Amino acid sequence: MIDALLLRGIRDGHEHALEQAIDKYTAYVCTIIRNAVGTALTREDIEEVASDVFLALWDNAGKAEKLKAYIAAIARNKAMNKIREVAEILPLEESVLVENGGTPEDKTISEDEQKMVKSAVLSMEDTDREIFLRHYYGTQTVSDISREIGMNEAAVKQRLVRGRKKLKLIIDKEVIL
């Protein structure tokens, strides 16, 4: 009932209602963000994403049906957007990238390959990309990912396997060209 009143107040443009929502849900939002990104973001980045969540709530309150669920969805989406924004290197379990060598040529090759990997990952289907970023960049376990996105562990593992194969094919194709 309180959430419905807060949501109605936010929809009507009452800043006090937004302030109450911020007070009530900041810890919840930060927990969702931390769970989504693992150790990939700094505390300051997490706070920035949390601020973005409440700004998005203010701007789009008319779309929300249930406040808590809507805030959670915004938090997950904003967290993954921030990961994509700051992702420079995606560590992979199977060696796809050449180790950084000491020569400028090695570093250039590695930077080019990193850009290929990033581009390939960002071109994945949304669910696959989210799983891939959570696991390889956010260092989340398969069981954590499966629980948070509502998919069984075997499906998450299979998507990671397929994703690695696709990345390898894309990189091999690019290197040949």
N, C-alpha and C positions, 0 to 999 in steps of 0.2 A: 504494500500500500504506500509506504514512504517513497519507494522508488518511482511509483507511478506519479506521485505528486512532484518529485524532483524533476522527472522527465517532462511533465507538463509545464513546470516553471521554466525549464531550459528552453522548451519550444516557444514559450511566450516571451522569451528574451530577458528573463530575470537573472541577473548576474549572481544574486544571492543563492539561487538554486544551483547554479554551476559551482559556486564555492562550496556548498554543502556536498555536492557530488564528489568534488575533488577531495575534501576532507575524508569522506567516507570510503572512497575507492582508490586512493593513491597507492597504498600498500598492496592492494590486490593487483592493480595495474603493473606495478614494478615487479611483483612476483611473476606474473604472466610473461613479462618481457624477459626477465632473467631466465626463466625456464625455456623460453623460445630461443635465446641466443647463447646460453651457456656462458662461457668466459670470453666471448668474442667482442663484447663491448665494454667500455669503461663505465664507471659509475655515472660520470657526467653524460655520456651518451644515453644511458638508460633513463636518466632524469629528463634529457631532451626528448626522448621518445615518449615518455609519460606525458610531458607537456603537450606534445603533438596529439596524443590520444584525446586529451580533454578539449583541445582546440577543434579537433575533428568532431567530437561530440557536440560542441556548441554550434558548429557550422551545419551539422547534418542530423540534428535531434529529431527532425520531422520524419526521418526514415526509421527511427528506432521503435521497436515494439516493447521490448523488455530492456531496461537500463543496464542491468548487470551483464547480460548476454551480449548486448551491443558493445559495451565497453570492452569486454573480453575479446570480441572479434576484432575491434579496432586495434587493440593492443598487440594481438598476434600479427596482424597485417603490417602495422607500423614497425614492429620489431624486425620482421623479415625484410621490409623495405630498407631499413637502416643497415641491416647486414649486407644487402646487395650494394648499398651506397659505399660502405667502408671496405668491402671485400677487395683486397688487392691480390692476395694469394689464397688459393683454396688447397689446403694440404690434403693429399690423397694417400690412402693406404697402399694402393698399388702404384708403383712409381710411374707416373705419367710425365712428370717434369724432369728435366736434366738438373742435376745438382748444380748450384751456382759455383762456377769455377772462378779462378782468379783473374782470367783475362777478360778484357772488354768484350771480346767476341762471345765468350761463354755467357757473360751477363746479358748481352743483347739477345742471344738465343733464348735464354731463360725468360727474359721479360716478354719476348714475343710469344713463347709457349704459355706463359701465365695469362696473357691477354686472350689467347685461343681458348684456354680452359675456362676463363671467366665468361667469355662470349658463349661458349657451348653450354655452360651451366645455366646462364640466364635465358637461353633459348629453350630450355626444357619445359615440359608441361608443368603447370603450377604446383601440383602435388609432388611430382618428382623433384622439382627444384627446391621446394620447401624441405623435403626429406634430406636431400643432398646437402643443402646449406646447414641444416640443423646438425647433421652427423659430422660432416667434414670440416665445416668452419666453426659451428657452434659447439662442437665436441660433445653432442648429446648421444647417449646410448640408444641403441635400437629399441630397447624396452621403454625408455622414456618417450621417445618419439611416437611409438605405437600407442602408448597410453594417451598422450596429449592430442594426437590427431584422430584417434578412434579407429585405428587400423591394426590388424593383427601383426605380430612380429615377423612372421614369415613373409608377409606381403611387403613390409618395409625392407627386409633384407633383400628380397627379390628385386625391388625397385633400385636399391643401391647397386646390386650386381649389374643390372641392365644399364644403369646410368654410367657406371665405370666403363662398360663395354662401348657405349655410345661415345663417351669422351675419347676413349682410345682410338676409335675409328675416325672421329673428326680430326683429332690431332695427327694421326698417321696420314690422313688424306691431305691436310694442310701442309705437312712437312714434305710430302711427295711433290706437291705443286710448287 
